[in-house]
């Protein structure tokens, strides 16, 4: 029986053997690579989310300005009218562009929104059509 216990203890000692330094370093490298990949994905997701938020708010600003233009009774609407408005804690710059259509009683109105007044490209632009009010 003593021989059986001695054999059992040798098996347990073999099973209790720890990881080698190479195995530990390899595991750390795998976890480090996975961590970097996760951080990169999270960063990319955050940037996309911030861009989408900016676009959505810019669309709200454009929509609001087009509603104001449609409520204005002056004919024809003013071309290159500019202004700024504050929404969601930011200042937004808008520019209204009016284009004649084939119908002399109708105009195309495009609203461009920028974060900075001197930005070359607009964040967003929305278009609507306005008709001359009948007397």
Secondary structure, 3 states (H helix, E strand, C coil): CHHHHHHHHHHHHHHCCCCCHHHHHHHHHHHHHHHHHHHHHHHHHHHHHHHHHHHHHHHHHHHHHHHHHHHCCCCCCCCCEEEEEEECCEEEEEEEEEEECCCCCEEEEEEEEECCCCCCCCCEEEEEEEECCCC
